[in-house]
């Protein structure tokens, strides 16, 4: 029975299809191939998730800016947003308004250093939003930089196996050499398959993070100026 199963799973000798290259490869090369395939799937899952997150973030910022500059009062907008889970500019607005309202509570409003506290709160919120957007980008960078070397390790091991087959058969016939060389190059190809999309996506998403943070910082400066004028009017 065991012999029958092994015969069924094993690829025909001389077959250079991807399936055959995997089953003919040494166990070490097989582990490398499986690891690279898993890394590639993981990266693509992150890429799809990040595309959705950045698209949603851009729409949220556009929608919030439209509402914010529409002339609606700050109190009404805060009342609409403060009980929601907010991100990007809406999170900045809610954090600043919450500090504003806390500083005006009680019989003795704490207005003296209110401007500095609001700026600090918005800076912390921007950092948190940046961390949220950058989440798991390090995985893409790691796969992009390490996958080619992991594939190269599989390549070297496959070439060693090919030379061992040549030594065992005492022949340099192409039929003896080709399977080992092919599996070695297959490992390299899988390394590049995992690395190239990861590097491209990392660079793209890093640029998107920079643009999103720049927009939030610009809004924070404008909103800080608005609150500063109101603070000066009340002093």
N, CA, C and O of each residue as an XYZ file, in Angstrom:
940
protein
N       0.831     -1.206      0.000
C       0.000      0.000      0.000
C       0.862      1.250      0.000
O       0.607      2.179     -0.767
N       1.882      1.287      0.853
C       2.759      2.455      0.938
C       3.462      2.692     -0.385
O       3.612      3.832     -0.826
N       3.893      1.602     -1.017
C       4.568      1.748     -2.308
C       3.617      2.317     -3.346
O       4.017      3.130     -4.180
N       2.344      1.890     -3.300
C       1.345      2.372     -4.244
C       1.101      3.862     -4.062
O       0.997      4.593     -5.047
N       1.006      4.331     -2.802
C       0.782      5.750     -2.520
C       1.945      6.576     -3.012
O       1.749      7.612     -3.648
N       3.164      6.126     -2.724
C       4.346      6.860     -3.157
C       4.402      6.936     -4.677
O       4.790      7.957     -5.244
N       4.002      5.823     -5.342
C       4.012      5.817     -6.802
C       2.982      6.789     -7.352
O       3.212      7.445     -8.368
N       1.825      6.877     -6.661
C       0.770      7.779     -7.097
C       1.179      9.232     -6.941
O       0.924     10.040     -7.834
N       1.818      9.589     -5.811
C       2.188     10.969     -5.524
C       3.399     11.413     -6.312
O       3.500     12.578     -6.698
N       4.303     10.513     -6.550
C       5.546     10.891     -7.231
C       5.261     11.272     -8.672
O       4.440     10.651     -9.347
N       5.959     12.313     -9.132
C       5.791     12.742    -10.517
C       6.602     11.842    -11.431
O       7.613     11.281    -11.010
N       6.173     11.699    -12.668
C       6.938     10.875    -13.615
C       8.332     11.439    -13.805
O       8.523     12.655    -13.825
N       9.285     10.570    -13.943
C      10.665     11.011    -14.092
C      10.818     11.728    -15.419
O      10.331     11.256    -16.447
N      11.501     12.880    -15.399
C      11.673     13.668    -16.605
C      10.598     14.711    -16.792
O      10.727     15.571    -17.663
N       9.537     14.663    -16.000
C       8.471     15.661    -16.059
C       8.964     16.949    -15.407
O       9.406     16.930    -14.258
N       8.892     18.088    -16.143
C       9.394     19.365    -15.633
C       8.258     20.347    -15.347
O       8.480     21.558    -15.331
N       7.037     19.835    -15.119
C       5.944     20.721    -14.718
C       6.181     21.216    -13.296
O       6.989     20.646    -12.563
N       5.471     22.286    -12.904
C       5.646     22.842    -11.557
C       5.330     21.787    -10.493
O       6.030     21.673     -9.487
N       4.263     21.021    -10.735
C       3.887     19.969     -9.783
C       5.008     18.947     -9.660
O       5.358     18.529     -8.557
N       5.569     18.548    -10.796
C       6.630     17.546    -10.785
C       7.898     18.084    -10.143
O       8.579     17.376     -9.401
N       8.212     19.352    -10.437
C       9.414     19.945     -9.849
C       9.323     19.972     -8.330
O      10.319     19.767     -7.636
N       8.125     20.226     -7.821
C       7.973     20.258     -6.364
C       8.170     18.874     -5.762
O       8.904     18.725     -4.785
N       7.518     17.849     -6.338
C       7.592     16.520     -5.748
C       8.955     15.865     -5.938
O       9.342     15.000     -5.152
N       9.689     16.272     -6.981
C      11.016     15.714     -7.201
C      12.083     16.405     -6.375
O      13.196     15.896     -6.237
N      11.744     17.582     -5.815
C      12.741     18.375     -5.097
C      13.101     17.725     -3.765
O      12.350     16.923     -3.211
N      14.266     18.100     -3.280
C      14.697     17.655     -1.952
C      13.771     18.257     -0.905
O      13.179     19.312     -1.135
N      13.640     17.599      0.243
C      12.723     18.052      1.288
C      13.044     19.477      1.739
O      12.139     20.247      2.061
N      14.329     19.825      1.762
C      14.703     21.191      2.153
C      14.176     22.195      1.139
O      13.649     23.245      1.508
N      14.323     21.867     -0.142
C      13.836     22.764     -1.197
C      12.310     22.834     -1.161
O      11.736     23.891     -1.420
N      11.654     21.730     -0.846
C      10.199     21.737     -0.732
C       9.738     22.666      0.395
O       8.767     23.406      0.237
N      10.439     22.622      1.527
C      10.099     23.517      2.641
C      10.275     24.978      2.224
O       9.448     25.830      2.549
N      11.364     25.257      1.501
C      11.599     26.621      1.013
C      10.476     27.056      0.082
O       9.970     28.173      0.193
N      10.087     26.178     -0.832
C       9.017     26.514     -1.773
C       7.705     26.778     -1.052
O       7.019     27.755     -1.353
N       7.349     25.918     -0.105
C       6.106     26.109      0.635
C       6.137     27.405      1.438
O       5.141     28.126      1.509
N       7.288     27.695      2.041
C       7.411     28.939      2.803
C       7.253     30.163      1.921
O       6.601     31.132      2.310
N       7.844     30.124      0.736
C       7.725     31.264     -0.190
C       6.301     31.412     -0.706
O       5.805     32.529     -0.851
N       5.640     30.295     -0.983
C       4.245     30.370     -1.415
C       3.363     30.952     -0.312
O       2.493     31.779     -0.581
N       3.591     30.516      0.935
C       2.823     31.049      2.060
C       3.081     32.541      2.236
O       2.156     33.310      2.497
N       4.350     32.950      2.091
C       4.677     34.369      2.214
C       4.013     35.184      1.110
O       3.549     36.299      1.348
N       3.968     34.622     -0.101
C       3.326     35.330     -1.207
C       1.832     35.503     -0.956
O       1.287     36.584     -1.179
N       1.170     34.450     -0.498
C      -0.267     34.548     -0.196
C      -0.509     35.558      0.925
O      -1.443     36.356      0.854
N       0.331     35.523      1.955
C       0.210     36.453      3.072
C       0.359     37.893      2.593
O      -0.407     38.769      2.994
N       1.342     38.131      1.739
C       1.563     39.484      1.220
C       0.374     39.960      0.399
O      -0.050     41.109      0.522
N      -0.164     39.080     -0.435
C      -1.311     39.492     -1.243
C      -2.531     39.775     -0.379
O      -3.321     40.664     -0.698
N      -2.697     39.026      0.721
C      -3.799     39.323      1.646
C      -3.626     40.708      2.268
O      -4.590     41.461      2.402
N      -2.386     41.037      2.648
C      -2.104     42.361      3.206
C      -2.329     43.444      2.159
O      -2.895     44.495      2.461
N      -1.888     43.190      0.930
C      -2.038     44.179     -0.144
C      -3.510     44.493     -0.386
O      -3.891     45.660     -0.474
N      -4.336     43.457     -0.492
C      -5.766     43.679     -0.715
C      -6.385     44.438      0.453
O      -7.173     45.361      0.249
N      -6.028     44.049      1.681
C      -6.559     44.719      2.864
C      -6.141     46.194      2.892
O      -6.952     47.063      3.212
N      -4.892     46.472      2.562
C      -4.401     47.850      2.580
C      -5.048     48.694      1.487
O      -5.328     49.874      1.700
N      -5.286     48.106      0.327
C      -5.986     48.837     -0.732
C      -7.355     49.286     -0.240
O      -7.764     50.422     -0.477
N      -8.061     48.396      0.444
C      -9.379     48.732      0.970
C      -9.282     49.795      2.065
O     -10.096     50.718      2.105
N      -8.287     49.671      2.958
C      -8.147     50.618      4.063
C      -7.804     52.009      3.546
O      -8.403     52.995      3.976
N      -6.846     52.097      2.626
C      -6.453     53.411      2.111
C      -7.564     54.046      1.286
O      -7.754     55.261      1.329
N      -8.295     53.232      0.539
C      -9.435     53.767     -0.200
C     -10.505     54.301      0.727
O     -11.064     55.371      0.488
N     -10.794     53.553      1.795
C     -11.787     53.990      2.772
C     -11.326     55.250      3.495
O     -12.121     56.161      3.729
N     -10.037     55.305      3.850
C      -9.501     56.477      4.543
C      -9.604     57.725      3.667
O      -9.977     58.795      4.148
N      -9.275     57.589      2.393
C      -9.371     58.740      1.485
C     -10.801     59.225      1.361
O     -11.049     60.431      1.368
N     -11.747     58.304      1.249
C     -13.166     58.700      1.157
C     -13.630     59.374      2.440
O     -14.377     60.351      2.394
N     -13.184     58.850      3.600
C     -13.570     59.455      4.871
C     -13.032     60.880      4.991
O     -13.744     61.770      5.456
N     -11.788     61.104      4.580
C     -11.223     62.444      4.668
C     -11.932     63.409      3.729
O     -12.208     64.550      4.100
N     -12.230     62.955      2.513
C     -12.957     63.819      1.580
C     -14.338     64.168      2.112
O     -14.776     65.316      2.035
N     -15.022     63.158      2.656
C     -16.369     63.388      3.180
C     -16.338     64.322      4.380
O     -17.190     65.202      4.506
N     -15.345     64.133      5.275
C     -15.277     64.982      6.458
C     -14.946     66.424      6.078
O     -15.540     67.358      6.615
N     -14.011     66.606      5.165
C     -13.666     67.971      4.757
C     -14.871     68.683      4.146
O     -15.074     69.875      4.376
N     -15.670     67.950      3.367
C     -16.871     68.562      2.775
C     -17.830     69.028      3.861
O     -18.375     70.130      3.785
N     -18.036     68.181      4.880
C     -18.956     68.539      5.961
C     -18.370     69.651      6.824
O     -19.087     70.571      7.218
N     -17.070     69.575      7.122
C     -16.435     70.536      8.021
C     -16.477     71.944      7.448
O     -16.744     72.905      8.170
N     -16.214     72.068      6.157
C     -16.179     73.394      5.526
C     -17.527     73.811      4.961
O     -17.617     74.811      4.249
N     -18.584     73.049      5.273
C     -19.916     73.386      4.754
C     -20.587     74.495      5.551
O     -21.622     75.018      5.139
N     -20.004     74.856      6.688
C     -20.592     75.900      7.520
C     -21.342     75.371      8.729
O     -21.875     76.155      9.515
N     -21.392     74.062      8.892
C     -22.041     73.490     10.068
C     -21.262     73.864     11.315
O     -20.032     73.907     11.294
N     -21.978     74.137     12.410
C     -21.302     74.549     13.637
C     -20.452     73.416     14.196
O     -20.759     72.240     14.000
N     -19.380     73.780     14.893
C     -18.476     72.789     15.465
C     -19.181     71.926     16.501
O     -18.911     70.729     16.604
N     -20.095     72.535     17.277
C     -20.815     71.785     18.310
C     -21.717     70.728     17.688
O     -21.796     69.605     18.187
N     -22.392     71.079     16.606
C     -23.281     70.113     15.942
C     -22.467     68.967     15.337
O     -22.850     67.801     15.436
N     -21.347     69.314     14.712
C     -20.514     68.280     14.102
C     -19.924     67.364     15.179
O     -19.851     66.149     14.994
N     -19.509     67.946     16.291
C     -18.983     67.135     17.384
C     -20.073     66.222     17.951
O     -19.818     65.056     18.254
N     -21.273     66.755     18.089
C     -22.377     65.932     18.585
C     -22.683     64.760     17.677
O     -23.121     63.708     18.141
N     -22.457     64.936     16.384
C     -22.700     63.852     15.429
C     -21.609     62.784     15.479
O     -21.885     61.601     15.277
N     -20.364     63.204     15.750
C     -19.225     62.302     15.603
C     -18.707     61.692     16.899
O     -18.086     60.630     16.861
N     -18.939     62.324     18.036
C     -18.178     61.939     19.230
C     -18.516     60.543     19.744
O     -17.719     59.961     20.479
N     -19.674     59.987     19.382
C     -20.021     58.637     19.835
C     -19.673     57.564     18.810
O     -19.983     56.390     19.014
N     -19.034     57.954     17.711
C     -18.671     57.000     16.673
C     -17.202     56.600     16.800
O     -16.425     57.226     17.521
N     -16.842     55.526     16.068
C     -15.435     55.159     15.929
C     -14.890     55.959     14.752
O     -15.268     55.709     13.606
N     -14.014     56.910     15.021
C     -13.547     57.838     14.001
C     -12.088     57.574     13.640
O     -11.306     57.087     14.457
N     -11.744     57.905     12.404
C     -10.365     57.794     11.943
C     -10.005     59.049     11.151
O     -10.870     59.846     10.790
N      -8.719     59.202     10.895
C      -8.162     60.304     10.102
C      -8.610     61.663     10.640
O      -8.473     61.917     11.836
N      -9.141     62.540      9.786
C      -9.463     63.906     10.192
C     -10.572     63.957     11.234
O     -10.543     64.792     12.137
N     -11.541     63.072     11.110
C     -12.625     63.044     12.093
C     -12.089     62.733     13.482
O     -12.563     63.296     14.469
N     -11.108     61.847     13.568
C     -10.508     61.528     14.866
C      -9.778     62.742     15.430
O      -9.831     62.991     16.634
N      -9.093     63.502     14.567
C      -8.420     64.727     15.013
C      -9.430     65.731     15.556
O      -9.238     66.319     16.621
N     -10.498     65.909     14.808
C     -11.521     66.875     15.208
C     -12.126     66.502     16.552
O     -12.239     67.352     17.435
N     -12.513     65.252     16.717
C     -13.148     64.809     17.964
C     -12.192     64.938     19.142
O     -12.599     65.367     20.222
N     -10.915     64.569     18.947
C      -9.938     64.665     20.039
C      -9.735     66.116     20.461
O      -9.669     66.405     21.656
N      -9.636     67.032     19.497
C      -9.444     68.444     19.825
C     -10.676     69.026     20.500
O     -10.561     69.760     21.481
N     -11.850     68.703     19.982
C     -13.082     69.235     20.578
C     -13.321     68.659     21.965
O     -13.840     69.354     22.839
N     -12.953     67.408     22.182
C     -13.105     66.828     23.515
C     -12.227     67.568     24.531
O     -12.671     67.858     25.642
N     -10.992     67.870     24.152
C     -10.113     68.638     25.035
C     -10.655     70.055     25.239
O     -10.580     70.598     26.341
N     -11.191     70.640     24.194
C     -11.797     71.979     24.296
C     -12.938     71.992     25.311
O     -13.011     72.871     26.170
N     -13.831     71.000     25.199
C     -14.995     70.966     26.089
C     -14.577     70.656     27.520
O     -15.138     71.228     28.454
N     -13.612     69.769     27.715
C     -13.146     69.471     29.071
C     -12.536     70.703     29.728
O     -12.696     70.907     30.931
N     -11.847     71.513     28.958
C     -11.187     72.697     29.507
C     -12.175     73.787     29.882
O     -11.846     74.679     30.664
N     -13.393     73.725     29.330
C     -14.396     74.736     29.639
C     -15.405     74.256     30.670
O     -16.334     74.985     31.018
N     -15.226     73.027     31.162
C     -16.141     72.518     32.183
C     -15.786     73.076     33.546
O     -14.644     73.469     33.786
N     -16.744     73.111     34.423
C     -16.503     73.570     35.798
C     -16.603     75.080     35.930
O     -16.814     75.804     34.957
N     -16.447     75.522     37.150
C     -16.569     76.955     37.443
C     -15.344     77.740     37.010
O     -15.437     78.943     36.768
N     -14.191     77.076     36.906
C     -12.951     77.771     36.525
C     -12.370     77.122     35.264
O     -11.590     76.174     35.365
N     -12.733     77.611     34.097
C     -12.217     77.047     32.846
C     -10.690     77.130     32.780
O     -10.105     78.150     33.144
N     -10.048     76.055     32.314
C      -8.585     76.013     32.194
C      -8.211     76.399     30.764
O      -7.944     75.538     29.925
N      -8.196     77.698     30.504
C      -7.933     78.204     29.160
C      -6.474     78.604     28.978
O      -6.026     78.777     27.845
N      -5.735     78.753     30.052
C      -4.377     79.294     29.992
C      -3.482     78.606     28.977
O      -2.889     79.273     28.128
N      -3.372     77.281     29.048
C      -2.510     76.528     28.119
C      -3.333     75.616     27.216
O      -2.859     74.569     26.776
N      -4.577     76.028     26.945
C      -5.480     75.193     26.160
C      -4.938     74.952     24.754
O      -5.036     73.841     24.233
N      -4.370     75.985     24.140
C      -3.861     75.845     22.781
C      -2.771     74.771     22.696
O      -2.764     73.961     21.769
N      -1.857     74.769     23.659
C      -0.786     73.773     23.667
C      -1.345     72.367     23.870
O      -0.872     71.414     23.250
N      -2.352     72.235     24.739
C      -2.941     70.922     24.989
C      -3.658     70.396     23.745
O      -3.569     69.212     23.420
N      -4.356     71.274     23.067
C      -5.055     70.852     21.847
C      -4.058     70.406     20.783
O      -4.250     69.379     20.132
N      -2.998     71.184     20.613
C      -1.972     70.804     19.635
C      -1.347     69.460     19.984
O      -1.093     68.640     19.102
N      -1.100     69.237     21.269
C      -0.494     67.982     21.693
C      -1.437     66.814     21.448
O      -1.016     65.748     20.998
N      -2.720     67.022     21.747
C      -3.711     65.961     21.536
C      -3.801     65.599     20.058
O      -3.887     64.420     19.715
N      -3.784     66.591     19.188
C      -3.866     66.306     17.758
C      -2.591     65.638     17.249
O      -2.650     64.782     16.366
N      -1.448     66.021     17.795
C      -0.198     65.361     17.406
C      -0.224     63.885     17.771
O       0.193     63.038     16.980
N      -0.712     63.574     18.967
C      -0.799     62.174     19.401
C      -1.777     61.407     18.517
O      -1.523     60.258     18.154
N      -2.889     62.040     18.173
C      -3.878     61.386     17.309
C      -3.308     61.109     15.928
O      -3.563     60.050     15.353
N      -2.539     62.049     15.389
C      -1.902     61.830     14.085
C      -0.932     60.658     14.152
O      -0.875     59.848     13.227
N      -0.172     60.562     15.233
C       0.758     59.444     15.385
C       0.018     58.113     15.431
O       0.458     57.130     14.835
N      -1.109     58.086     16.143
C      -1.892     56.851     16.207
C      -2.459     56.478     14.846
O      -2.458     55.305     14.473
N      -2.944     57.466     14.102
C      -3.466     57.193     12.769
C      -2.361     56.722     11.837
O      -2.585     55.844     11.004
N      -1.187     57.292     11.967
C      -0.055     56.857     11.145
C       0.316     55.413     11.470
O       0.591     54.624     10.566
N       0.324     55.069     12.746
C       0.617     53.684     13.140
C      -0.442     52.734     12.597
O      -0.116     51.623     12.180
N      -1.703     53.153     12.597
C      -2.766     52.310     12.070
C      -2.574     52.067     10.574
O      -2.734     50.945     10.094
N      -2.232     53.120      9.846
C      -2.042     52.981      8.407
C      -0.780     52.180      8.072
O      -0.744     51.473      7.065
N       0.250     52.290      8.910
C       1.504     51.579      8.652
C       1.494     50.146      9.177
O       2.456     49.406      8.975
N       0.423     49.755      9.843
C       0.354     48.415     10.410
C       0.537     47.342      9.327
O      -0.142     47.368      8.300
N       1.445     46.416      9.560
C       1.768     45.276      8.696
C       2.552     45.645      7.439
O       2.849     44.771      6.624
N       2.890     46.915      7.268
C       3.768     47.257      6.147
C       5.168     46.682      6.355
O       5.879     46.404      5.389
N       5.560     46.505      7.618
C       6.869     45.915      7.896
C       6.955     44.490      7.362
O       8.030     44.033      6.973
N       5.824     43.786      7.344
C       5.818     42.425      6.797
C       6.144     42.455      5.310
O       6.918     41.633      4.819
N       5.542     43.418      4.589
C       5.835     43.541      3.165
C       7.310     43.861      2.931
O       7.942     43.312      2.029
N       7.848     44.762      3.761
C       9.262     45.111      3.610
C      10.156     43.907      3.900
O      11.145     43.681      3.203
N       9.808     43.143      4.923
C      10.615     41.976      5.293
C      10.592     40.914      4.195
O      11.633     40.376      3.818
N       9.393     40.617      3.685
C       9.281     39.618      2.612
C       9.995     40.114      1.363
O      10.682     39.342      0.694
N       9.839     41.395      1.043
C      10.471     41.939     -0.148
C      11.984     41.873     -0.105
O      12.631     41.689     -1.137
N      12.554     42.021      1.082
C      14.014     42.015      1.191
C      14.591     40.618      1.406
O      15.730     40.357      1.018
N      13.829     39.724      2.014
C      14.381     38.414      2.376
C      13.984     37.291      1.423
O      14.716     36.308      1.307
N      12.850     37.407      0.740
C      12.384     36.308     -0.118
C      13.392     35.933     -1.209
O      13.589     34.741     -1.444
N      14.044     36.895     -1.892
C      15.021     36.481     -2.906
C      16.171     35.654     -2.321
O      16.663     34.726     -2.963
N      16.595     35.995     -1.104
C      17.692     35.243     -0.493
C      17.239     33.851     -0.054
O      18.001     32.887     -0.131
N      15.984     33.757      0.409
C      15.449     32.439      0.761
C      15.344     31.581     -0.494
O      15.690     30.399     -0.480
N      14.858     32.191     -1.591
C      14.817     31.466     -2.862
C      16.201     31.067     -3.335
O      16.390     29.985     -3.892
N      17.172     31.952     -3.110
C      18.558     31.626     -3.496
C      19.087     30.446     -2.685
O      19.832     29.616     -3.205
N      18.703     30.374     -1.416
C      19.099     29.222     -0.603
C      18.550     27.933     -1.207
O      19.265     26.936     -1.310
N      17.273     27.955     -1.608
C      16.701     26.780     -2.264
C      17.393     26.461     -3.574
O      17.556     25.296     -3.937
N      17.801     27.515     -4.287
C      18.514     27.318     -5.550
C      19.854     26.616     -5.328
O      20.195     25.659     -6.023
N      20.594     27.110     -4.352
C      21.899     26.510     -4.048
C      21.735     25.054     -3.644
O      22.499     24.189     -4.074
N      20.738     24.792     -2.817
C      20.512     23.408     -2.375
C      20.121     22.526     -3.559
O      20.564     21.381     -3.655
N      19.294     23.057     -4.461
C      18.892     22.281     -5.628
C      20.054     21.985     -6.544
O      20.142     20.890     -7.099
N      20.955     22.948     -6.716
C      22.132     22.719     -7.553
C      23.047     21.674     -6.919
O      23.631     20.845     -7.617
N      23.170     21.721     -5.572
C      23.940     20.682     -4.894
C      23.350     19.296     -5.158
O      24.078     18.331     -5.391
N      22.019     19.219     -5.118
C      21.359     17.944     -5.403
C      21.632     17.493     -6.840
O      21.839     16.308     -7.102
N      21.630     18.459     -7.767
C      21.897     18.124     -9.165
C      23.308     17.567     -9.337
O      23.511     16.594    -10.063
N      24.278     18.185     -8.670
C      25.653     17.684     -8.763
C      25.783     16.307     -8.124
O      26.549     15.472     -8.604
N      25.045     16.063     -7.051
C      25.069     14.735     -6.443
C      24.494     13.690     -7.400
O      24.985     12.564     -7.475
N      23.419     14.092     -8.147
C      22.847     13.160     -9.125
C      23.837     12.875    -10.244
O      23.927     11.744    -10.722
N      24.583     13.898    -10.666
C      25.602     13.698    -11.708
C      26.683     12.740    -11.217
O      27.119     11.849    -11.946
N      27.110     12.939     -9.965
C      28.156     12.076     -9.417
C      27.674     10.641     -9.272
O      28.426      9.698     -9.518
N      26.404     10.480     -8.866
C      25.882      9.125     -8.664
C      25.714      8.386     -9.983
O      25.961      7.183    -10.069
N      25.287      9.124    -11.020
C      25.063      8.479    -12.318
C      26.306      8.454    -13.186
O      26.357      7.750    -14.194
N      27.330      9.243    -12.779
C      28.568      9.345    -13.543
C      28.280      9.758    -14.989
O      28.889      9.265    -15.938
N      27.327     10.683    -15.112
C      26.945     11.145    -16.442
C      26.530     12.603    -16.356
O      25.928     13.035    -15.374
N      26.862     13.354    -17.399
C      26.438     14.753    -17.490
C      25.339     14.909    -18.527
O      25.160     15.983    -19.100
N      24.611     13.836    -18.761
C      23.503     13.870    -19.709
C      22.468     14.897    -19.252
O      22.234     15.063    -18.055
N      21.851     15.582    -20.212
C      20.871     16.625    -19.885
C      19.705     16.065    -19.081
O      19.157     16.767    -18.231
N      19.318     14.830    -19.326
C      18.209     14.225    -18.593
C      18.531     14.073    -17.119
O      17.631     14.074    -16.280
N      19.821     13.940    -16.797
C      20.238     13.824    -15.396
C      20.337     15.192    -14.743
O      19.970     15.359    -13.580
N      20.835     16.173    -15.495
C      21.095     17.491    -14.936
C      19.849     18.356    -14.867
O      19.664     19.108    -13.910
N      18.986     18.253    -15.887
C      17.868     19.186    -16.040
C      16.923     19.234    -14.837
O      16.588     20.339    -14.410
N      16.467     18.107    -14.255
C      15.516     18.207    -13.145
C      16.076     18.974    -11.944
O      15.373     19.798    -11.360
N      17.331     18.712    -11.570
C      17.901     19.421    -10.423
C      18.064     20.904    -10.680
O      17.783     21.722     -9.803
N      18.517     21.263    -11.881
C      18.666     22.679    -12.222
C      17.302     23.352    -12.278
O      17.145     24.486    -11.826
N      16.318     22.654    -12.832
C      14.972     23.232    -12.954
C      14.356     23.496    -11.585
O      13.764     24.552    -11.365
N      14.492     22.539    -10.659
C      13.934     22.771     -9.319
C      14.671     23.882     -8.600
O      14.072     24.612     -7.809
N      15.966     24.020     -8.864
C      16.734     25.104     -8.256
C      16.242     26.457     -8.760
O      16.048     27.384     -7.975
N      16.042     26.566    -10.069
C      15.560     27.822    -10.641
C      14.108     28.094    -10.240
O      13.701     29.249    -10.122
N      13.334     27.032    -10.033
C      11.948     27.186     -9.578
C      11.910     27.846     -8.206
O      11.047     28.683     -7.944
N      12.837     27.475     -7.332
C      12.910     28.109     -6.006
C      13.239     29.598     -6.135
O      12.673     30.425     -5.420
N      14.151     29.936     -7.043
C      14.472     31.346     -7.275
C      13.256     32.106     -7.783
O      12.983     33.223     -7.343
N      12.521     31.489     -8.719
C      11.333     32.136     -9.271
C      10.286     32.395     -8.198
O       9.648     33.447     -8.193
N      10.108     31.444     -7.293
C       9.141     31.641     -6.214
C       9.579     32.772     -5.284
O       8.750     33.541     -4.798
N      10.896     32.867     -5.038
C      11.391     33.968     -4.217
C      11.093     35.314     -4.845
O      10.676     36.243     -4.153
N      11.301     35.432     -6.151
C      10.994     36.685     -6.846
C       9.492     36.929     -6.902
O       9.044     38.072     -6.815
N       8.709     35.855     -7.048
C       7.253     35.988     -7.079
C       6.718     36.569     -5.772
O       5.750     37.330     -5.774
N       7.342     36.214     -4.673
C       6.924     36.766     -3.385
C       7.477     38.166     -3.162
O       6.801     39.015     -2.580
N       8.713     38.416     -3.623
C       9.399     39.664     -3.285
C       8.930     40.852     -4.115
O       8.730     41.938     -3.572
N       8.750     40.668     -5.418
C       8.465     41.806     -6.303
C       7.156     42.509     -5.933
O       7.163     43.728     -5.763
N       6.024     41.788     -5.800
C       4.801     42.496     -5.393
C       4.922     43.132     -4.012
O       4.367     44.205     -3.772
N       5.647     42.475     -3.097
C       5.790     43.021     -1.744
C       6.542     44.348     -1.759
O       6.155     45.292     -1.070
N       7.619     44.421     -2.545
C       8.399     45.660     -2.618
C       7.589     46.781     -3.263
O       7.572     47.907     -2.766
N       6.916     46.468     -4.375
C       6.109     47.485     -5.061
C       5.003     47.993     -4.143
O       4.777     49.199     -4.039
N       4.311     47.062     -3.475
C       3.218     47.459     -2.587
C       3.729     48.264     -1.404
O       3.091     49.233     -0.994
N       4.874     47.875     -0.849
C       5.424     48.619      0.291
C       5.731     50.059     -0.099
O       5.391     50.985      0.637
N       6.367     50.253     -1.239
C       6.682     51.607     -1.684
C       5.413     52.419     -1.942
O       5.336     53.592     -1.580
N       4.418     51.787     -2.570
C       3.156     52.482     -2.854
C       2.443     52.873     -1.568
O       2.009     54.016     -1.421
N       2.320     51.937     -0.638
C       1.587     52.223      0.594
C       2.337     53.206      1.487
O       1.715     54.012      2.178
N       3.659     53.149      1.479
C       4.439     54.125      2.243
C       4.184     55.535      1.723
O       4.063     56.482      2.500
N       4.105     55.663      0.402
C       3.777     56.959     -0.190
C       2.366     57.400      0.185
O       2.134     58.576      0.463
N       1.418     56.452      0.194
C       0.046     56.783      0.573
C      -0.030     57.224      2.032
O      -0.779     58.143      2.365
N       0.739     56.576      2.900
C       0.770     56.984      4.313
C       1.284     58.416      4.439
O       0.725     59.217      5.188
N       2.344     58.734      3.709
C       2.902     60.079      3.762
C       1.895     61.128      3.323
O       1.788     62.186      3.943
N       1.142     60.838      2.237
C       0.144     61.797      1.771
C      -0.998     61.948      2.768
O      -1.467     63.060      3.008
N      -1.448     60.840      3.350
C      -2.540     60.909      4.319
C      -2.124     61.692      5.560
O      -2.891     62.509      6.070
N      -0.906     61.444      6.047
C      -0.415     62.166      7.229
C      -0.265     63.649      6.919
O      -0.570     64.494      7.762
N       0.203     63.971      5.715
C       0.340     65.383      5.337
C      -1.019     66.080      5.321
O      -1.138     67.226      5.753
N      -2.047     65.383      4.821
C      -3.391     65.981      4.828
C      -3.892     66.187      6.248
O      -4.483     67.222      6.553
N      -3.662     65.213      7.115
C      -4.098     65.360      8.510
C      -3.353     66.475      9.218
O      -3.945     67.222      9.996
N      -2.063     66.595      8.956
C      -1.289     67.680      9.573
C      -1.759     69.041      9.073
O      -1.811     70.001      9.842
N      -2.102     69.130      7.786
C      -2.628     70.384      7.253
C      -3.954     70.753      7.897
O      -4.176     71.910      8.253
N      -4.844     69.761      8.049
C      -6.119     70.034      8.718
C      -5.903     70.421     10.170
O      -6.572     71.318     10.682
N      -4.955     69.737     10.850
C      -4.689     70.055     12.256
C      -4.221     71.498     12.402
O      -4.624     72.182     13.344
N      -3.384     71.968     11.495
C      -2.927     73.359     11.557
C      -4.087     74.329     11.351
O      -4.193     75.332     12.058
N      -4.960     74.031     10.380
C      -6.099     74.919     10.119
C      -7.076     74.927     11.285
O      -7.557     75.983     11.696
N      -7.362     73.752     11.812
C      -8.315     73.676     12.926
C      -7.731     74.310     14.177
O      -8.452     74.943     14.948
N      -6.428     74.146     14.385
C      -5.767     74.782     15.530
C      -5.870     76.298     15.430
O      -6.059     76.976     16.440
N      -5.746     76.838     14.211
C      -5.876     78.283     14.031
C      -7.297     78.752     14.350
O      -7.486     79.808     14.953
N      -8.290     77.963     13.943
C      -9.683     78.320     14.247
C      -9.919     78.358     15.752
O     -10.506     79.309     16.268
N      -9.463     77.325     16.455
C      -9.646     77.280     17.906
C      -8.835     78.366     18.604
O      -9.262     78.910     19.623
N      -7.673     78.677     18.056
C      -6.845     79.733     18.653
C      -7.558     81.082     18.630
O      -7.485     81.847     19.592
N      -8.255     81.373     17.516
C      -8.995     82.616     17.440
C     -10.116     82.647     18.472
O     -10.364     83.675     19.102
N     -10.790     81.515     18.639
C     -11.882     81.471     19.628
C     -11.340     81.612     21.048
O     -11.968     82.242     21.899
N     -10.168     81.020     21.299
C      -9.559     81.157     22.639
C      -9.215     82.616     22.899
O      -9.471     83.125     23.990
N      -8.636     83.300     21.908
C      -8.253     84.709     22.084
C      -9.487     85.576     22.308
O      -9.433     86.556     23.051
N     -10.600     85.219     21.667
C     -11.817     86.003     21.846
C     -12.396     85.850     23.244
O     -13.079     86.750     23.734
N     -12.129     84.713     23.894
C     -12.714     84.453     25.222
C     -11.811     84.933     26.348
O     -12.260     85.091     27.483
N     -10.558     85.163     26.040
C      -9.615     85.609     27.096
C      -9.865     87.078     27.412
O      -9.188     87.651     28.265
